Amino acid sequence: MRKILLIGNPNVGKSVVFSRLTGANVVASNYPGTTVDFTKGHMQMGEERYEVIDVPGTYSLEPSSRAEEVAVKMLEEGDIVINVLDSTNLERNLHLTLELLERDVKVVLALNFCDEARREGIEIDAEELQEILGVPVTPIVALTGEGIRDLVLSLERAAVGGRESVDSPTRWGEIGEIVEAVQKIESTEPSLKDRFEEASIRPLTGIPIALTILFLTFQVVRFIGEGIIAYVTEPLFQNFYTPLLLQLSDLIGPGLLHDILVGKLIDGGIAYMESMGLLTTGIFVPFAAVLPYILAFYFALSLLEDSGFLPRLATLVDNIFHRLGMHGQGIVPLFLGLGCNVPGALATRALETRRERFIAATLLSISVPCMAQTAMIFGVLGGHINYIYIVFGTLALIYLTAGFLLNKTIGGESPEIFLEIPPYRRPSLRAVGKKTFMRVRWFIKDAVPWLFFGVFLINVLYALGILSWMGDIAAPVINGMFGLPREAVSAMLVGFMRKDLAVGMLVGLGMSPAQMAIAVTLLAIYFPCTATFAVLIKELGLKDMLKAIGVMLITVSIVGSLMRLILL
């Protein structure tokens, strides 16, 4: 099967072109030996079936990052390259194009965003560009599908550029001549969109706009998540699944097998957040309580990514993040971590230095709850909104304070940010839906098994009396230092498997709202879940991970003690 590679600069609409070319059977994978993600699918053209690969965005074939290194390696595996260009910024995009044409690979060009170029008064002579470069050139609007059919047909005419390799200054000189020959620009009056783009990048107006967008985003996530739970998942479980479990409970009868599969009955019935059985809590928490929020968050995140909001956010917070030992790209692991800490941990690779990656990963571990844990915090403290503010206010303060201290104590500097800011664009719902589906599928495939394992392990430890023994050892710390009941040790242990499940375990301990606020804050600070822990060891190495653990333990001790003094 022949391979078609989609290659281009970041933010040129490759993912939308990819969505237009491929069907529903799309998978996200890691390139061998790395944690760099790419997406692949298939398309049919005549009698032949092609594998289509969305290559990580790159500005050059002389790589300066791991993602660009992967892009160059993948180029060696492709049969045809579709080079996607942004028509509104032709000059910058042509540098990668000329590099591709110096390679022994068949190329076709897709001039994306032609509609935006027309609105900005930019006219590109595609036929003249095709004549100069010697490869097919097709104007397209990937969002609407305009020109996609012509692009597919042009694959049969894909050609090798056959250009001589030149140095970068010479290449830029050629680019200037090409742009002058094929592009005409007429001045236009700034539109409302142009004014909003300018306002959203200036700190005075951009920060309020960004805060408003983030606030509305999380309100939408909460609205969608709670709506799915209230009207879909909970009714399905209560009306259809609960009667089956009660029949199974009667059939099995009391004993170890009952405790593992069904868990403890609460007042003769099943309390999904407390029963702790594989078929009760183990099924309900991931699919009924967490998945709705995961679905809503990843949908909202995909909209923000494809609209061009995240690069603006990174630029706006650059000054703040420099004080925390990172440049503005540090907002990306933070933002992704709010959905799930694992992709947040992987996103630290976007930072250039080992120092930045260590600081970003440590702060992620001690102060950024995932969406599943956040959902559970809202669930257990929903009737006490002031304590919810206390929990998240404390975590935000930890992020800023710990970042400032790490920046002062760890040697090195944070490099300046060099980030392209694309215009705001209307996201493709097709591409957003496909991206959301892949991320949700990852959650079900990789995260749910850990939750099952955690429930099983806790039941076994409880049956063997190990939890009770550990509770006796940890009681002076849990009760004396933090003011929590000794039974909270069980939740802390489960937190290493799944923190959202651990928060749910706190419900049956009869704690006051203040104690609950302390407990969920400590769960957010101490060890990340197993999946995140494994990724961080791989990203940071064992030595740096041990340092991060030291920071976690110190932070837990200080914050837990202070919260007890203030709240209890």
VEXDREN-2710 file (C-alpha; in Angstrom, 1 decimal):
% VEXDREN-2710
k/r/px/py/pz
1/MET/0.0/0.0/0.0
2/ARG/1.4/3.4/-1.0
3/LYS/1.7/6.2/1.5
4/ILE/0.6/9.8/1.0
5/LEU/2.2/12.2/3.5
6/LEU/0.5/15.5/4.4
7/ILE/3.4/17.9/5.2
8/GLY/3.4/21.6/6.0
9/ASN/4.1/24.3/8.6
10/PRO/2.0/24.3/11.8
11/ASN/-1.4/25.9/11.5
12/VAL/-1.8/25.5/7.8
13/GLY/-5.0/23.3/8.0
14/LYS/-3.4/19.9/7.5
15/SER/-5.7/18.2/9.9
16/VAL/-8.8/19.5/8.0
17/VAL/-7.3/18.3/4.7
18/PHE/-6.6/15.0/6.3
19/SER/-10.2/14.8/7.5
20/ARG/-11.4/15.4/4.0
21/LEU/-9.3/12.7/2.5
22/THR/-9.8/9.9/5.0
23/GLY/-12.8/8.0/6.4
24/ALA/-13.8/7.1/9.9
25/ASN/-11.1/4.5/10.6
26/VAL/-8.4/6.8/11.8
27/VAL/-5.8/6.1/14.5
28/ALA/-3.3/8.2/16.4
29/SER/0.1/6.6/17.0
30/ASN/3.5/7.3/18.4
31/TYR/6.4/7.3/16.0
32/PRO/8.7/4.4/17.0
33/GLY/11.2/5.3/19.7
34/THR/9.5/8.6/20.5
35/THR/6.3/10.1/22.1
36/VAL/5.6/12.3/19.0
37/ASP/2.1/11.7/17.8
38/PHE/0.9/11.5/14.2
39/THR/-2.4/10.4/12.7
40/LYS/-3.0/8.0/9.9
41/GLY/-6.0/6.8/7.9
42/HIS/-6.9/5.5/4.4
43/MET/-8.4/6.8/1.2
44/GLN/-9.5/5.1/-2.0
45/MET/-8.6/6.4/-5.4
46/GLY/-9.8/4.3/-8.3
47/GLU/-8.8/0.7/-7.7
48/GLU/-5.9/1.7/-5.4
49/ARG/-6.1/2.2/-1.6
50/TYR/-3.6/4.6/0.0
51/GLU/-2.5/5.2/3.6
52/VAL/-2.7/8.9/4.4
53/ILE/-0.4/10.2/7.2
54/ASP/-0.8/13.6/8.8
55/VAL/2.9/14.4/9.6
56/PRO/3.8/16.6/12.6
57/GLY/4.0/20.3/11.5
58/THR/7.5/21.5/10.6
59/TYR/9.0/24.7/9.3
60/SER/12.1/23.2/7.8
61/LEU/13.7/19.9/6.8
62/GLU/16.6/20.9/9.0
63/PRO/15.0/19.9/12.3
64/SER/15.3/21.9/15.5
65/SER/12.8/19.9/17.6
66/ARG/11.9/16.2/18.1
67/ALA/8.6/16.7/16.2
68/GLU/10.5/18.1/13.2
69/GLU/13.0/15.2/13.4
70/VAL/10.1/12.8/13.1
71/ALA/8.7/14.7/10.2
72/VAL/12.0/14.4/8.3
73/LYS/12.3/10.7/9.0
74/MET/8.7/10.1/7.8
75/LEU/9.5/11.8/4.6
76/GLU/11.8/8.9/3.8
77/GLU/8.8/6.5/4.0
78/GLY/6.4/8.3/1.7
79/ASP/5.5/7.8/-1.9
80/ILE/3.7/11.1/-2.5
81/VAL/3.8/14.3/-0.5
82/ILE/0.9/16.7/-0.3
83/ASN/2.5/19.9/0.7
84/VAL/-0.2/22.1/2.3
85/LEU/0.5/25.8/2.2
86/ASP/-1.2/28.8/3.8
87/SER/-2.2/31.1/1.0
88/THR/-2.3/34.1/3.3
89/ASN/1.4/33.6/4.1
90/LEU/2.9/32.2/0.9
91/GLU/6.4/33.5/1.4
92/ARG/7.1/31.8/4.7
93/ASN/5.5/28.5/3.5
94/LEU/7.5/28.3/0.4
95/HIS/10.8/27.7/2.3
96/LEU/9.6/24.2/3.2
97/THR/8.3/23.7/-0.3
98/LEU/11.6/24.4/-1.9
99/GLU/13.3/22.1/0.5
100/LEU/10.9/19.3/-0.5
101/LEU/11.5/20.0/-4.2
102/GLU/15.2/19.4/-3.5
103/ARG/14.4/15.8/-2.3
104/ASP/13.8/12.8/-4.5
105/VAL/10.1/12.5/-3.7
106/LYS/6.9/13.2/-5.7
107/VAL/5.1/16.3/-4.6
108/VAL/1.8/18.1/-5.2
109/LEU/0.9/21.5/-3.6
110/ALA/-2.3/22.4/-1.9
111/LEU/-2.9/26.2/-1.5
112/ASN/-5.2/26.2/1.5
113/PHE/-7.2/29.2/2.8
114/CYS/-7.8/30.7/-0.6
115/ASP/-11.0/32.2/0.6
116/GLU/-9.2/34.1/3.4
117/ALA/-6.5/35.2/0.9
118/ARG/-9.2/36.7/-1.4
119/ARG/-10.8/38.5/1.5
120/GLU/-7.4/40.0/2.4
121/GLY/-6.8/41.2/-1.1
122/ILE/-4.2/38.5/-1.9
123/GLU/-4.3/37.0/-5.4
124/ILE/-2.1/34.0/-6.2
125/ASP/-1.6/32.8/-9.8
126/ALA/-1.6/29.0/-9.2
127/GLU/-0.9/28.2/-12.9
128/GLU/2.2/30.4/-12.9
129/LEU/3.4/28.9/-9.6
130/GLN/2.9/25.5/-11.0
131/GLU/5.0/26.4/-14.1
132/ILE/7.8/27.8/-11.9
133/LEU/8.0/24.9/-9.4
134/GLY/7.3/22.1/-11.9
135/VAL/4.7/20.3/-9.7
136/PRO/0.9/20.4/-9.6
137/VAL/-0.6/23.3/-7.6
138/THR/-4.3/23.2/-6.5
139/PRO/-6.1/26.1/-4.7
140/ILE/-8.3/24.6/-2.0
141/VAL/-10.5/25.6/1.0
142/ALA/-10.3/22.6/3.2
143/LEU/-13.0/23.8/5.6
144/THR/-15.7/23.8/2.9
145/GLY/-14.2/21.1/0.7
146/GLU/-13.6/23.5/-2.2
147/GLY/-10.8/22.1/-4.5
148/ILE/-10.4/18.8/-2.6
149/ARG/-11.5/16.7/-5.6
150/ASP/-9.1/18.5/-7.9
151/LEU/-6.3/17.9/-5.3
152/VAL/-7.0/14.2/-5.3
153/LEU/-7.0/14.1/-9.1
154/SER/-3.6/16.0/-9.1
155/LEU/-2.0/13.1/-7.2
156/GLU/-1.7/11.2/-10.5
157/ARG/0.5/14.1/-11.8
158/ALA/2.7/14.3/-8.7
159/ALA/6.2/15.1/-9.8
160/VAL/9.7/15.2/-8.4
161/GLY/10.9/18.8/-8.2
162/GLY/14.5/18.0/-9.3
163/ARG/15.9/21.2/-7.9
164/GLU/19.5/21.7/-6.9
165/SER/20.2/21.9/-3.2
166/VAL/21.1/25.4/-2.1
167/ASP/21.9/27.2/1.1
168/SER/19.2/29.0/3.1
169/PRO/20.1/32.6/2.0
170/THR/20.0/31.6/-1.7
171/ARG/16.7/29.8/-1.1
172/TRP/15.1/32.8/0.5
173/GLY/16.3/34.9/-2.5
174/GLU/14.5/32.5/-4.8
175/ILE/11.4/32.7/-2.7
176/GLY/11.3/36.4/-3.0
177/GLU/11.5/36.2/-6.8
178/ILE/8.7/33.5/-6.9
179/VAL/6.4/35.5/-4.6
180/GLU/6.9/38.7/-6.7
181/ALA/6.0/36.7/-9.9
182/VAL/2.8/34.9/-8.6
183/GLN/1.3/37.1/-5.9
184/LYS/-0.5/40.4/-6.0
185/ILE/-1.8/42.2/-2.9
186/GLU/-4.5/44.9/-2.9
187/SER/-4.9/47.0/0.3
188/THR/-8.1/46.4/2.1
189/GLU/-9.8/48.0/5.1
190/PRO/-9.3/46.1/8.4
191/SER/-12.4/44.0/9.1
192/LEU/-14.0/43.4/12.5
193/LYS/-12.2/40.0/12.6
194/ASP/-8.8/41.8/12.0
195/ARG/-9.5/44.2/14.9
196/PHE/-10.5/41.4/17.2
197/GLU/-7.3/39.5/16.3
198/GLU/-5.2/42.5/17.2
199/ALA/-7.1/43.1/20.4
200/SER/-6.7/39.5/21.5
201/ILE/-2.9/39.6/21.3
202/ARG/-2.4/42.9/23.2
203/PRO/-2.0/42.3/27.0
204/LEU/-4.4/45.0/28.1
205/THR/-7.3/43.6/26.0
206/GLY/-6.0/40.1/25.3
207/ILE/-5.9/38.9/28.9
208/PRO/-9.5/39.8/29.7
209/ILE/-10.5/38.2/26.3
210/ALA/-8.5/35.0/27.1
211/LEU/-9.9/34.7/30.7
212/THR/-13.4/35.2/29.3
213/ILE/-12.9/32.5/26.7
214/LEU/-11.4/30.1/29.2
215/PHE/-14.3/30.7/31.7
216/LEU/-16.9/30.2/29.0
217/THR/-15.1/27.0/27.8
218/PHE/-15.2/25.4/31.2
219/GLN/-18.8/26.5/31.7
220/VAL/-19.7/24.8/28.5
221/VAL/-17.7/21.7/29.5
222/ARG/-19.5/21.5/32.8
223/PHE/-22.9/22.1/31.1
224/ILE/-22.4/19.4/28.5
225/GLY/-20.9/16.9/31.0
226/GLU/-23.6/17.4/33.7
227/GLY/-26.2/17.2/31.0
228/ILE/-25.0/13.9/29.7
229/ILE/-24.8/12.5/33.2
230/ALA/-28.2/13.8/34.3
231/TYR/-30.1/12.8/31.2
232/VAL/-28.2/9.8/29.7
233/THR/-25.7/7.9/31.8
234/GLU/-27.3/8.0/35.3
235/PRO/-30.8/7.1/34.0
236/LEU/-29.3/4.2/32.0
237/PHE/-27.5/2.8/35.0
238/GLN/-30.3/3.3/37.5
239/ASN/-33.1/2.0/35.3
240/PHE/-31.4/-0.8/33.4
241/TYR/-28.1/-1.8/35.0
242/THR/-28.9/-1.6/38.7
243/PRO/-31.6/-4.3/38.6
244/LEU/-29.2/-6.7/36.9
245/LEU/-26.5/-6.1/39.5
246/LEU/-29.0/-6.7/42.4
247/GLN/-29.9/-10.0/40.8
248/LEU/-26.2/-10.9/40.5
249/SER/-25.7/-9.9/44.1
250/ASP/-28.4/-12.2/45.3
251/LEU/-27.1/-15.0/43.1
252/ILE/-23.5/-14.7/44.4
253/GLY/-24.3/-14.1/48.0
254/PRO/-21.9/-12.6/50.7
255/GLY/-18.2/-13.3/50.4
256/LEU/-14.9/-12.3/48.7
257/LEU/-16.2/-12.7/45.2
258/HIS/-19.2/-10.5/46.0
259/ASP/-16.9/-7.8/47.4
260/ILE/-14.7/-7.9/44.3
261/LEU/-17.5/-7.9/41.7
262/VAL/-20.3/-6.0/43.3
263/GLY/-18.7/-4.4/46.4
264/LYS/-20.5/-3.5/49.6
265/LEU/-24.2/-2.9/49.5
266/ILE/-25.3/0.4/51.1
267/ASP/-28.6/0.1/52.9
268/GLY/-29.4/-2.9/50.8
269/GLY/-28.8/-1.1/47.5
270/ILE/-25.9/-0.2/45.2
271/ALA/-24.2/3.1/45.7
272/TYR/-22.0/3.4/42.6
273/MET/-19.5/5.8/44.1
274/GLU/-19.1/3.9/47.3
275/SER/-19.6/0.2/46.7
276/MET/-16.1/-0.3/45.2
277/GLY/-16.9/-3.4/43.1
278/LEU/-15.5/-4.0/39.6
279/LEU/-19.0/-4.1/38.1
280/THR/-20.3/-1.2/40.2
281/THR/-17.8/1.6/40.9
282/GLY/-15.4/0.1/38.3
283/ILE/-17.9/0.5/35.5
284/PHE/-19.9/3.6/36.7
285/VAL/-17.0/6.0/37.4
286/PRO/-15.2/5.8/34.0
287/PHE/-18.3/5.5/31.8
288/ALA/-21.1/7.4/33.7
289/ALA/-19.3/9.9/35.8
290/VAL/-16.0/10.7/34.0
291/LEU/-16.5/10.0/30.3
292/PRO/-19.1/12.7/29.8
293/TYR/-16.7/15.3/31.1
294/ILE/-13.8/13.9/29.0
295/LEU/-16.0/14.0/25.9
296/ALA/-17.0/17.6/26.6
297/PHE/-13.5/18.8/27.4
298/TYR/-11.8/17.2/24.4
299/PHE/-14.5/18.7/22.1
300/ALA/-13.9/22.1/23.6
301/LEU/-10.1/21.7/23.4
302/SER/-10.3/20.7/19.8
303/LEU/-12.3/23.8/19.0
304/LEU/-9.8/26.1/20.7
305/GLU/-6.9/24.4/18.9
306/ASP/-8.4/24.6/15.5
307/SER/-9.7/28.2/16.0
308/GLY/-6.2/29.6/16.6
309/PHE/-6.8/30.5/20.2
310/LEU/-4.0/28.5/21.9
311/PRO/-1.0/30.2/20.2
312/ARG/-2.4/33.5/21.3
313/LEU/-2.8/32.3/24.8
314/ALA/0.8/31.2/24.8
315/THR/2.0/34.6/23.7
316/LEU/-0.1/36.4/26.2
317/VAL/1.2/34.5/29.2
318/ASP/4.8/34.4/28.1
319/ASN/5.9/37.1/30.6
320/ILE/4.2/35.3/33.5
321/PHE/5.6/31.9/32.6
322/HIS/9.1/33.3/32.3
323/ARG/8.9/34.1/36.0
324/LEU/8.0/30.4/36.5
325/GLY/11.0/29.2/34.6
326/MET/9.3/28.5/31.2
327/HIS/8.3/30.5/28.1
328/GLY/4.7/30.9/27.0
329/GLN/4.4/27.4/25.5
330/GLY/4.3/26.1/29.1
331/ILE/0.6/26.9/29.0
332/VAL/0.1/24.0/26.6
333/PRO/1.0/21.2/29.1
334/LEU/-1.1/23.0/31.8
335/PHE/-4.1/23.3/29.5
336/LEU/-3.8/19.7/28.2
337/GLY/-3.3/18.5/31.8
338/LEU/-6.6/19.9/32.8
339/GLY/-8.1/17.3/30.5
340/CYS/-5.7/14.4/31.3
341/ASN/-2.3/14.6/32.9
342/VAL/-0.8/12.0/30.5
343/PRO/-1.1/14.2/27.3
344/GLY/-0.1/17.2/29.5
345/ALA/3.1/15.3/30.5
346/LEU/3.8/14.4/26.9
347/ALA/3.3/18.0/25.8
348/THR/6.3/19.1/27.9
349/ARG/8.4/18.0/25.0
350/ALA/7.3/21.2/23.2
351/LEU/9.6/23.1/25.7
352/GLU/13.2/23.4/24.5
353/THR/15.4/22.8/27.6
354/ARG/15.5/20.0/30.2
355/ARG/15.1/22.7/32.9
356/GLU/11.8/23.9/31.4
357/ARG/10.6/20.4/31.0
358/PHE/11.4/19.5/34.6
359/ILE/9.6/22.6/36.0
360/ALA/6.5/22.1/33.7
361/ALA/6.2/18.4/34.6
362/THR/6.7/19.0/38.3
363/LEU/4.1/21.8/38.4
364/LEU/1.7/19.6/36.4
365/SER/2.1/16.8/38.9
366/ILE/1.5/18.8/42.1
367/SER/-1.2/21.3/41.1
368/VAL/-3.1/20.4/37.9
369/PRO/-6.1/18.1/38.4
370/CYS/-7.3/16.3/35.3
371/MET/-10.9/16.7/34.1
372/ALA/-11.9/13.4/35.6
373/GLN/-10.7/14.5/39.1
374/THR/-12.1/18.0/38.6
375/ALA/-15.5/16.4/37.8
376/MET/-15.3/14.3/41.0
377/ILE/-14.3/17.4/43.1
378/PHE/-17.4/19.2/41.8
379/GLY/-19.4/16.1/42.6
380/VAL/-18.3/15.7/46.3
381/LEU/-18.3/19.5/47.0
382/GLY/-21.1/20.6/44.7
383/GLY/-23.2/21.8/47.6
384/HIS/-20.4/23.9/49.1
385/ILE/-19.2/26.2/46.3
386/ASN/-17.0/28.2/48.7
387/TYR/-14.8/25.1/49.3
388/ILE/-14.6/24.5/45.6
389/TYR/-13.1/28.0/45.3
390/ILE/-10.7/27.2/48.1
391/VAL/-9.5/24.0/46.5
392/PHE/-8.8/25.5/43.1
393/GLY/-7.5/28.7/44.5
394/THR/-5.0/26.7/46.6
395/LEU/-3.9/24.7/43.6
396/ALA/-3.4/27.9/41.5
397/LEU/-1.4/29.4/44.3
398/ILE/0.8/26.3/44.5
399/TYR/1.4/26.4/40.8
400/LEU/2.6/30.0/40.9
401/THR/4.6/29.8/44.2
402/ALA/6.3/26.5/43.3
403/GLY/7.1/27.7/39.8
404/PHE/8.6/30.9/41.2
405/LEU/10.7/29.0/43.7
406/LEU/11.9/26.4/41.2
407/ASN/12.8/29.1/38.8
408/LYS/15.0/30.7/41.5
409/THR/16.6/27.5/42.7
410/ILE/17.3/25.6/39.4
411/GLY/20.1/26.9/37.3
412/GLY/19.7/27.9/33.6
413/GLU/17.5/30.3/31.6
414/SER/14.2/30.2/29.8
415/PRO/14.6/30.9/26.0
416/GLU/12.5/33.5/24.3
417/ILE/9.3/32.3/22.6
418/PHE/9.3/32.0/18.8
419/LEU/5.7/31.2/17.9
420/GLU/3.6/31.7/14.8
421/ILE/0.2/33.3/15.5
422/PRO/-2.3/32.1/13.0
423/PRO/-5.5/34.1/12.2
424/TYR/-8.7/33.1/13.9
425/ARG/-10.4/30.5/11.8
426/ARG/-13.7/28.7/11.8
427/PRO/-13.0/25.1/13.0
428/SER/-14.1/22.2/10.8
429/LEU/-16.7/20.2/12.8
430/ARG/-15.6/17.1/10.9
431/ALA/-12.0/17.5/12.0
432/VAL/-13.0/18.5/15.5
433/GLY/-15.3/15.4/15.8
434/LYS/-12.6/13.1/14.5
435/LYS/-10.0/14.5/16.9
436/THR/-12.4/14.3/19.8
437/PHE/-13.2/10.7/18.9
438/MET/-9.6/9.7/18.8
439/ARG/-8.9/11.2/22.2
440/VAL/-11.9/9.7/23.9
441/ARG/-10.9/6.3/22.4
442/TRP/-7.5/6.7/24.0
443/PHE/-9.1/7.4/27.4
444/ILE/-11.2/4.2/27.1
445/LYS/-8.3/2.1/25.9
446/ASP/-5.5/3.3/28.1
447/ALA/-7.1/4.8/31.3
448/VAL/-10.1/2.6/32.1
449/PRO/-7.9/-0.6/32.6
450/TRP/-5.9/1.2/35.3
451/LEU/-9.2/2.0/37.1
452/PHE/-10.3/-1.6/37.0
453/PHE/-6.9/-2.7/38.3
454/GLY/-7.1/-0.1/41.1
455/VAL/-10.5/-1.2/42.3
456/PHE/-9.4/-4.9/42.2
457/LEU/-6.2/-4.1/44.1
458/ILE/-8.0/-2.1/46.9
459/ASN/-10.5/-4.9/47.4
460/VAL/-7.7/-7.5/47.7
461/LEU/-5.7/-5.3/50.1
462/TYR/-8.8/-4.7/52.2
463/ALA/-9.6/-8.4/52.3
464/LEU/-6.0/-9.2/53.4
465/GLY/-6.1/-6.5/56.1
466/ILE/-3.2/-4.6/54.5
467/LEU/-5.2/-1.4/54.2
468/SER/-6.0/-1.5/57.9
469/TRP/-2.3/-2.1/58.7
470/MET/-1.2/0.8/56.5
471/GLY/-3.9/3.0/58.1
472/ASP/-2.4/2.4/61.5
473/ILE/1.0/3.4/60.3
474/ALA/-0.2/6.6/58.5
475/ALA/-2.7/7.6/61.1
476/PRO/-0.4/10.1/62.9
477/VAL/0.2/11.9/59.7
478/ILE/-3.3/11.7/58.1
479/ASN/-5.1/12.5/61.4
480/GLY/-2.5/14.5/63.4
481/MET/-1.0/16.6/60.6
482/PHE/-3.9/17.0/58.2
483/GLY/-6.9/16.5/60.4
484/LEU/-8.4/13.7/58.3
485/PRO/-9.9/10.3/59.4
486/ARG/-7.5/7.4/59.2
487/GLU/-9.7/5.7/56.7
488/ALA/-8.6/8.4/54.2
489/VAL/-5.4/6.3/53.7
490/SER/-7.4/4.0/51.4
491/ALA/-8.3/6.9/49.1
492/MET/-4.7/8.1/49.1
493/LEU/-3.5/4.6/48.0
494/VAL/-6.2/4.4/45.2
495/GLY/-5.1/7.9/44.1
496/PHE/-1.9/6.4/42.8
497/MET/-4.1/4.3/40.4
498/ARG/-6.9/6.8/39.6
499/LYS/-7.3/10.1/41.4
500/ASP/-10.9/10.5/40.3
501/LEU/-11.9/7.2/41.9
502/ALA/-10.0/8.1/45.0
503/VAL/-12.0/11.3/45.4
504/GLY/-15.2/9.2/45.1
505/MET/-14.0/7.0/47.9
506/LEU/-13.9/9.9/50.3
507/VAL/-17.7/10.3/50.2
508/GLY/-18.5/7.5/52.6
509/LEU/-16.1/8.6/55.3
510/GLY/-18.4/11.2/56.9
511/MET/-16.0/14.1/56.6
512/SER/-17.0/17.7/57.0
513/PRO/-16.8/20.0/53.9
514/ALA/-13.6/21.5/55.3
515/GLN/-12.0/18.1/55.7
516/MET/-13.2/17.1/52.3
517/ALA/-11.6/20.2/50.8
518/ILE/-8.3/19.4/52.5
519/ALA/-8.5/15.7/51.3
520/VAL/-9.2/16.5/47.6
521/THR/-6.5/19.2/47.6
522/LEU/-3.9/16.7/49.0
523/LEU/-5.0/14.1/46.4
524/ALA/-4.3/16.6/43.7
525/ILE/-0.9/17.4/45.0
526/TYR/0.7/14.1/45.9
527/PHE/1.9/11.4/43.5
528/PRO/0.3/11.6/40.0
529/CYS/-1.7/8.6/38.8
530/THR/0.2/5.5/37.6
531/ALA/-0.1/6.3/33.9
532/THR/1.2/9.8/34.3
533/PHE/3.9/8.6/36.7
534/ALA/5.1/6.1/34.1
535/VAL/5.2/8.8/31.4
536/LEU/7.1/11.3/33.6
537/ILE/9.7/8.7/34.4
538/LYS/10.2/8.2/30.7
539/GLU/10.3/11.9/30.0
540/LEU/12.3/13.2/32.9
541/GLY/14.4/10.1/33.8
542/LEU/14.6/8.5/37.2
543/LYS/16.9/11.1/38.8
544/ASP/14.7/14.1/37.9
545/MET/11.6/12.1/38.8
546/LEU/13.0/11.5/42.3
547/LYS/13.6/15.2/42.6
548/ALA/10.0/15.9/41.5
549/ILE/8.8/13.4/44.2
550/GLY/10.7/15.3/46.8
551/VAL/9.0/18.5/45.7
552/MET/5.6/16.7/46.0
553/LEU/6.2/15.4/49.5
554/ILE/7.4/18.8/50.8
555/THR/4.4/20.5/49.2
556/VAL/1.9/18.0/50.6
557/SER/3.3/18.4/54.1
558/ILE/3.3/22.3/54.0
559/VAL/-0.1/22.7/52.3
560/GLY/-1.9/20.1/54.3
561/SER/-0.7/21.5/57.6
562/LEU/-1.6/25.1/56.6
563/MET/-5.0/24.1/55.4
564/ARG/-5.7/22.3/58.6
565/LEU/-4.7/25.4/60.7
566/ILE/-6.9/27.7/58.5
567/LEU/-10.0/25.5/57.9
568/LEU/-10.3/23.3/61.0
END
